[in-house]
Amino acid sequence: MAQGTALYVGAVLGTGVLALPGLTAKAAGPASLVAWLALIVTSVPLAATFAALAARQPDSGGVSTYVRRAFGHRAATVVGWWFYLGAPVGIPALAFFGASYLERSTGGGWAATIGYAAGLLVVGFLANVFGVRVSGRVQLILSGALALLLVLGILVALPHADPGNLRPFAPHGWSAIGPAAALLVWSFTGWETVTHLSAEFARPQRDIKRATVGALLTIGVLYLGLATITVLALGSVSGTTATSLASLLELGFGPFGKVLASVIAILTTLGTMNAYIAGTAKLGAALARDGALPGALGSGAEAGGVPRRSLSVVGAISGTVFLVAAATKSEVQPLVLSTTACLGAVYAIGSAAGARLLRHGTRWGMAAAMASLATITVLLALTGWYLIWPLILAAAALAWCARHRPEPTESATTQA
């Protein structure tokens, strides 16, 4: 359960803590705190939905398995492709977020940023070559250290907090909360990741729910606390830096704050990448097992298995995206929004599947799924034209289904 909680914290409390408090303050000023609060509140039904599904039906296919049982093979293939081919595009963005903090501490410009990002990617993938049991223990250490350091950052910045920095509260108008919320969709993602690892829990019916509650409390306190102190302590400066956490730590520790921020950046980046790489690789193996991807990728789908072939595909996609971004000096925002559009689509269909599969269970389960679906629909619309990516992947997945009829499997035929 402790490792599962750590994986959840690592997946959701990701690299958003490094840059998003400053980016959202730039977009909406102090009113960005409204978007952060909404993020935390709306995370509850989404996390509850996926926890209920994972506890009842633990399987490495995660959301794709639930959608298959609710709506059939074609819908499950589309959802699986959205995650399996969408998440790896965002993994290099995680590396660049962390690398920007390291470069701020050491200098070296763009060349140093590329080198640091490449190193973080290599470490993240190597941690998963040895299986989820090893990566889960690594995650427990990473998430615990990260939480302690974030609390420390909030506490040392408290003496510099000035309520006057809340005025004007909405300098760009209340409508600016919308764009701020669109950026926060990146922080909203992650609740589905552990569903792909649900079969790895010793007692999934009990421990998944406990891990979800623990993660919700930890993430909610840290996110809101960090966003609030960023606005109160940095004021107008909060919207002018992509390394707002480093600026906070410098208030309390002086030049040493940059070093501490670099440590946090490494922990955060590796923790998030570890959770996403583990979940995505497991999903690919499960999709191959169920006929939604080439069968050669199916090894390692079983509980305790190491999906090395699927992991190599994830690595190839992320590596290619990284090389293109490095060569063109691209900003990370397109990578973030492309990934969140795909993951938002996964959440929408996954929540709809939850509403159907949980209708014979407890009332709170179905209510959570319906509330989650309504929330995700709104957040998905905020990603704008980036929705073209899940549409393209959906067309490709349906073309695959038209040419490949899956063999019946236990996963595909077992009903809730």
C-alpha angles and dihedrals in degrees: 000000000000092000091047091052089049092050090051092049091047093049098046103027088056137139089314087089089063100055113002100076088061096039094050091046088054091051100045110004116221088341086075086081087072089059091049092050090049089051092056095045094047091047090068099070092039093051091043092052095052092042091054092048094045092048093050097040111023109189136142089239089072114177091003090060092050092049090049091054092046104038109009141253100308095054091045091052092051092050092046092052091048091058101033095049098029103049096056089059089062096047093080088051088059090053093049092050091055094041092055089061092049091050090051089057098044105022123218101134125229095339091058091046091054092048094050092046092050091050092050091050093051093049092047093054095041090055089062098047088081096051140261094289091064093040090049092057090046089051092052090058094043096048094045093051091045094052092050093049093048091051088050091051092052093048097049091050094050095087088058095052114122120188087205088074088072089071123121088028097194106024092165096041130265091279088070089074088076096062089043090054090049089059090048092059083084089062090043092063124087105067091101095051098081092050087075088056096043094108089059092067114101091219106017096172090061108022101048092060092046091048090051094052092047092049093047092054094045095046095043094053095045097044096048093041093051095045092048096049090046091060096039098045103034099034113179090356090067091077096049101063134065089203100057094151090058090051090053093051092048089059090062104029105026116215090351087067090076091056093048090048089053090054090051090048092054093048093046096046096046092044094052095043091048093055095044096044092049094048096043094048091050090049093052091054091048092049090052090048090054096046098256094112134025110299093234089075093058099091114110097028092119121092109280092015122129110228096209096158092051089044090056091055091050089049092050093052094046092044093052093048090048093052092049092048091047094048094048096037088232122183116248095233095085090051091049095049094043090054096043091051089056094043092045089056089050090053093049095053091037091054090049089052089049091053089055100041096043097047091097093048131064119332093237090059095057092040090053091050093051092047090048092051092051092049095047092050090059094044091047091056089056092066089071120188092002085084085084089082097061088044092055092046091048091055091049092048092051090049088054090051091051091058101036124052110197124234112242111262134184089249093051097046105037109103126214 
